[in-house]
């Protein structure tokens, strides 16, 4: 417990929550960092998956356009 809290408790102000935060500050900061890393990796994975889908869609559209171009070219001949 913090020693500075004892004088303030006589006027009716408690530092209980601040003591808890002080005692568990390392755990809280590590938990926040781990949570941040998890959220970052989830969003990076989501970004990667969406990019793959977009690339696949663009490749399919290009393939359809090429087939259509070849079909029209053979129709003209």
C-alpha positions, 0 to 999 in steps of 0.5 A, a space after each residue: 500500500 502507498 504511504 501517501 494515502 494514510 494522511 488523506 484518509 483522515 479527511 474522508 478521501 480514500 485512495 483504494 482504487 489508486 492503490 489497486 492500480 499501482 499494485 497491478 500497473 505492470 499486469 494492466 500494461 502488459 494486458 493492454 499490449 497483448 490485447 493491442 497485438 491481438 487486435 492488430 493481428 486480427 485486422 491485418 488478417 482481415 485486410 489480407 483476406 479482403 485483398 486476396 478476395 479483391 485480387 481474385 475478383 479482378 483476375 476473374 473480371 480480366 479473364 472474362 474480359 479477355 474471353 469476351 474480346 477473343 469471342 468478338 474477335 473471332 466473330 468479326 473474322 
